[in-house]
Amino acid sequence: MRYFKKCDIFKLSMDQTHPSVFEYNDFRKFLRDSQISRQKVDKKFNKSNLSRMLGLPNTRSYFTDVLRGRKVSASFTERFIDIFSLDKEEAKFFRTLVKFNQADTAEEREMYFNQLISLNRTPKKVLDKRVFQYYQNWYNGTIRALLHFIDIKDNYTDLCKKVFPPITPKQAKESVALLKSLNLIKVETDGFLRPTEKSVTTPDYIQDDIIKQYQINSLELAKRCIIKNTETPQIIATNVISISQKGYQRLEKKIQQFRSEVRSLVHKDEDKAEKVYHFDLLLFPNSK
């Protein structure tokens, strides 16, 4: 089936600036913003005509369905690349981004996650390699939190022994270097490494899929801790509930309030920290 190419519908203004795919880690958001940007240049570049350009003259809702989460096949990935005039490097990044967003397993996500880092051409933007690395490894946050209350200079062997599950001195050294480069830790006047802030918030430009990768790694960490079955105090509770939509909304509000209370408690803790804990809350659908 022949699909309509971009030249069949419109001509882009040469001085028009459109979104760069390298600034995204969600291909659907890139497609949405690109379509809006191009429609400002040519009114014909609307969602309905996009379906025609994709070779779907009788399916006006396809593009909208994609933006809402419908999976995109390899052939339609190529059609999007053609329609949005992506060059060779942009196309390679876009293909990987689609695979990353649609990956079904943690292993696949990890593989495409690393490929996105190497393919990115605008490191000062969303896909800053250092930011990816921070969220890629769970122990970066753990080491940063440890430095609140342990005295470490460059003795990485001692530092890695404080982390659980165990990491290597090499990983500890690389983590410290990363945290320094992100200005999350610094060397104080006494020579010891300390966090620059008591708490860290996610930057506005960090989008959902980077955080999802971090959450996946955190869940893997929790699984390892359960398997180890150490004597370290831990609270792991699992409940399966049935509830109405209104009840769910109340529960969601309660969880948000509790998270806020936890952040406040940690921030106002007047005693010196003694241990680092991983705090995770999960609430997800288990039926259709």
C-alpha positions in Angstrom: 0.0 0.0 0.0 1.4 3.4 -1.0 1.2 5.9 1.9 1.1 9.7 1.3 4.4 11.3 1.9 4.8 14.8 3.4 5.3 16.4 0.0 1.8 15.3 -1.0 0.2 17.4 1.7 2.3 20.4 2.6 5.6 22.2 2.3 7.4 23.2 5.5 8.7 26.7 6.0 12.5 26.5 5.9 12.9 28.9 8.8 10.3 27.1 11.0 11.8 25.5 14.1 10.3 22.1 15.0 10.9 19.9 18.1 14.1 18.0 18.2 13.6 14.2 18.8 16.8 14.2 20.9 15.0 16.3 23.6 12.4 13.5 24.2 12.3 10.2 25.9 8.7 9.5 25.0 8.1 9.1 21.3 4.4 9.9 21.6 5.1 13.3 23.1 7.5 14.0 20.3 4.9 13.0 17.7 2.2 15.2 19.4 4.5 18.2 19.6 5.7 17.8 16.1 2.2 17.5 14.7 1.2 20.7 16.5 4.3 22.5 15.4 3.8 21.6 11.7 0.1 22.4 11.8 1.0 25.9 12.7 2.9 26.1 9.4 0.3 24.3 7.3 -3.3 23.8 8.6 -3.7 20.7 6.5 -1.2 18.9 8.8 -4.0 17.9 11.2 -4.5 14.5 12.9 -6.9 13.3 10.2 -4.6 14.1 7.3 -1.8 12.5 9.2 -3.7 9.2 8.9 -3.9 9.7 5.2 -0.1 10.4 5.1 0.4 7.1 7.0 -1.6 5.3 4.3 -4.8 5.0 6.3 -7.4 7.1 4.4 -10.3 5.4 6.1 -9.0 5.5 9.6 -9.0 9.0 11.0 -8.3 8.1 14.6 -5.1 6.1 14.2 -2.8 9.0 15.2 -4.9 9.9 18.2 -4.9 6.2 19.2 -1.1 6.2 19.0 -0.9 9.2 21.3 -3.2 7.5 23.7 -0.9 4.4 23.9 -1.6 2.2 20.9 1.5 0.3 19.9 3.4 1.3 16.7 4.8 -1.4 14.4 8.2 -1.2 12.7 6.6 -0.3 9.4 4.7 2.6 10.8 7.7 3.8 12.7 9.4 4.2 9.3 6.4 6.1 8.0 6.6 8.5 10.9 10.3 9.0 10.2 9.5 9.9 6.6 6.5 12.2 7.4 8.5 14.2 10.0 11.6 14.4 7.8 14.0 12.9 10.3 17.6 12.6 9.2 19.7 9.5 9.6 20.8 10.2 13.2 17.3 11.4 14.2 15.7 8.3 12.7 18.1 6.0 14.5 17.3 7.7 17.8 13.5 7.6 17.1 13.5 3.9 16.3 15.3 3.2 19.6 12.9 5.5 21.4 9.9 3.6 20.1 11.4 0.3 21.2 12.3 1.7 24.6 8.8 3.0 25.2 7.1 -0.2 24.0 9.5 -2.7 25.6 7.7 -5.5 27.5 10.5 -6.5 29.9 12.9 -4.8 32.2 15.8 -6.3 30.3 14.6 -4.8 27.0 14.1 -1.4 28.6 17.6 -1.5 30.1 19.1 -2.4 26.7 17.3 0.4 24.8 17.9 2.8 27.7 21.6 2.4 27.2 21.3 2.8 23.4 19.4 6.1 23.9 22.3 7.4 25.9 24.9 6.6 23.2 22.6 7.9 20.4 21.7 11.2 22.0 23.0 14.3 20.3 21.9 17.0 22.7 23.5 16.0 26.1 22.6 19.3 27.7 19.0 18.5 27.3 16.6 15.9 28.7 18.8 12.9 27.9 21.9 14.2 29.7 24.0 11.1 30.0 24.8 11.9 33.6 21.2 12.2 34.5 20.4 8.9 32.9 23.3 7.3 34.8 22.0 8.7 38.1 18.6 7.1 37.7 20.0 4.0 36.1 21.7 2.7 39.2 19.9 2.5 42.5 23.0 2.8 44.6 23.7 6.4 43.5 20.9 7.7 45.7 21.9 5.3 48.5 25.5 6.6 48.5 24.4 10.2 48.4 22.1 9.5 51.4 24.9 7.6 53.3 27.2 10.6 53.0 24.9 12.5 55.3 26.2 10.7 58.3 29.3 8.7 57.4 32.8 10.2 57.0 34.3 9.3 53.7 37.1 10.9 51.7 38.4 8.6 49.0 38.2 5.3 50.9 35.8 3.6 48.4 36.4 0.1 49.9 34.9 1.3 53.2 32.1 3.1 51.4 30.9 0.1 49.4 30.8 -2.0 52.5 28.1 0.3 53.9 25.8 -0.3 50.9 23.3 -3.2 50.8 23.0 -5.1 48.6 26.8 -5.0 48.2 28.5 -3.1 45.4 32.1 -3.0 44.3 34.7 -0.3 45.1 34.8 0.6 41.4 31.0 1.2 41.4 31.3 3.3 44.6 34.1 5.4 43.0 32.2 5.9 39.8 29.1 6.8 41.7 30.9 9.5 43.8 32.4 10.9 40.6 28.9 11.1 39.0 27.4 12.7 42.1 30.2 15.3 42.1 29.6 16.1 38.4 25.9 16.6 39.1 26.7 18.9 42.1 24.8 16.5 44.4 27.8 16.1 46.7 30.9 18.1 47.5 34.1 18.0 49.6 33.6 20.0 52.8 36.3 22.0 54.6 37.0 18.9 56.8 37.8 16.9 53.7 34.7 14.7 53.9 32.2 14.2 51.1 28.7 15.6 52.0 25.5 16.1 50.0 24.8 19.6 48.9 21.1 19.4 49.8 19.2 17.3 52.3 16.7 16.0 49.7 16.6 15.7 46.0 13.7 16.4 43.7 13.3 15.3 40.2 14.1 18.1 37.7 11.1 19.3 35.6 12.7 18.1 32.4 13.0 14.5 33.6 10.1 12.7 31.9 8.2 9.7 32.9 10.2 7.0 31.2 13.4 7.8 32.9 11.6 7.6 36.3 10.0 4.4 35.2 13.4 2.9 34.6 14.5 3.9 38.1 11.4 2.5 39.6 12.0 -0.8 37.8 15.5 -0.9 39.2 14.1 -0.1 42.7 11.7 -3.0 42.5 14.5 -5.3 41.4 16.4 -4.1 44.5 13.4 -4.9 46.7 13.2 -8.4 45.2 16.9 -9.0 46.0 16.3 -7.8 49.6 13.4 -10.2 50.1 15.4 -13.1 48.7 18.4 -12.4 51.0 16.0 -12.5 54.0 18.5 -10.6 56.2 18.0 -9.8 59.9 17.9 -6.1 59.1 14.6 -4.5 60.2 12.2 -4.3 57.2 8.6 -3.7 56.6 7.2 -5.4 53.5 3.4 -5.6 53.3 1.3 -6.8 50.4 -2.5 -6.3 50.2 -4.9 -7.1 47.3 -8.1 -5.0 47.6 -11.3 -4.4 45.7 -12.6 -0.9 45.8 -14.9 1.6 43.9 -13.6 4.5 41.8 -14.6 6.9 44.6 -12.8 4.7 47.1 -9.7 4.6 44.9 -9.7 8.4 44.7 -9.8 8.6 48.5 -7.0 6.1 48.8 -4.9 7.9 46.3 -5.3 11.2 48.2 -4.4 9.5 51.4 -1.2 8.1 49.8 -0.2 11.5 48.6 -0.8 13.0 52.0 1.3 10.2 53.6 4.2 10.8 51.1 4.1 14.4 52.0 4.2 13.6 55.7 7.2 11.3 55.1 9.1 14.0 53.3 8.4 16.4 56.1 9.4 14.0 58.8 12.7 13.3 57.0 13.4 17.0 56.5 12.7 17.9 60.1 14.5 14.9 61.7 16.6 16.6 64.4 18.7 13.5 65.2 21.7 12.4 63.1 20.8 9.8 60.5 22.0 6.2 61.3 20.9 4.1 58.3 19.6 4.5 54.8 16.2 3.0 53.9 14.4 2.5 50.5 10.8 3.6 50.8 8.5 2.4 48.1 4.7 2.6 47.7 2.8 0.7 45.1 -0.8 0.9 44.0 -1.6 -0.6 40.6 -4.6 -2.3 38.9 -4.7 -6.1 39.2 -7.9 -6.6 37.1 -9.5 -5.1 34.1 
